[in-house]
């Protein structure tokens, strides 16, 4: 774990930065995703856009995250943190919305093997973009 | 593969001739210049010769050169030194009324020194630049007050390389009893440093940008100007900079300055050709803009912005391909904003965070630039595909 004072990115950060996972390289097709969220502003140097496809579990179990795609304008840690978030919420068949909403920036930093301290407050937007997407998610009418 | 180093505005390698000139002063001629015996006399002589050489390059007098530990110290000594000295003179009515003018694109060594003076009660005006990154002389004229004591404007900008109208500023304030400081650390390899012609009273130079050693600089201070030192002690450098003199570095700095000035015309001509070709090719890429004036800029500076791509990401992708360059992007500070220089030239947000600076040096070859031009489009394309804007 980095102590946050040096400038080296961890191997995990570099891997995700140079080989980002789950990027949506084209515009989404109509109906391809169930929810979309955008956070950040060009003025701040970070903009993150996230698309989520959900899979109902049936009964009271809620829904799982089937697919999470994203695009990010930002620095290395912004790109890497979104990439790793997309893996965290979709691995092993996907987390439920409730589980995914509990992921904190600290969880993402830990998963990345640490980040330089000054990067932490500004570059982790993945959890916020996800919350934004879920806020926009309209549950299907089950009545 | 040999790396392509294009960050010479950050620091340069040390010229082997400089290193050679310094060699004997580490272990052989190691004496303290304050000592009266043989080793001391050797050291004293080395400093005197270096001072004289440096002075003659600047068209100054030997006693007008103060050796310091670098550009930051020289800037601080000039600004804090002048302000605190004038403030200590009794016939100036109120410390609060004293006024200093600087610009929005100065190095932080100047801007943060001015911020400190603001805390101490001085008035500070930061004048703006036009979209080309050149000081707005009308703003400067309007900013002048009867209480103005000092102007600090850089000779050439470190980020976008723009060359500032120092002679014109000097003309504007002639006979106005205002001191004029210029930070010239980026200039020696390319520009004339004649202090008479420039019309400056104080000038900062630094060894680490001119193929000299790090941790050494000078402040040129015109005879008769009073400054308050930053350091108190043994009274070296005519009391303006106490501390045992760093003789190897002083000798190295002087050698580096001589070499830089000797080759500056030839190198300027060579690098302008490389620069203009590189800029032309890079601007052929879509959504790319040049930061700073096309012509009124240092021969070695190329600063471009790519729309919708963040500078740090570009720098790290280039780094992975063996290219060293830098960015004015914010992500290296606590602030979320783009660099103060890029903001001063009012770039749109989508471009402001995508600035990349390439600064050539005397070792830069055309084929190295061609290599960068070859790999850059794919890097930008990849990052644009990831980008949310």
Interface residues (C-beta under 8 A of the other chain):
Chain A: X17 X18 X20 X23 X25 X38 X40 X41 X42 X43 X44 X45 X46 X47 X48 X49 X70 X71 X72 X73 X74 X75 X76 X77 X78 X79 X118 X119 X122 X123
Chain B: X308 X309 X310 X311 X312 X313 X316 X317 X320 X329 X330 X331 X332 X333 X334 X336 X337 X338 X349 X350 X352 X353 X385 X386 X387 X388 X389
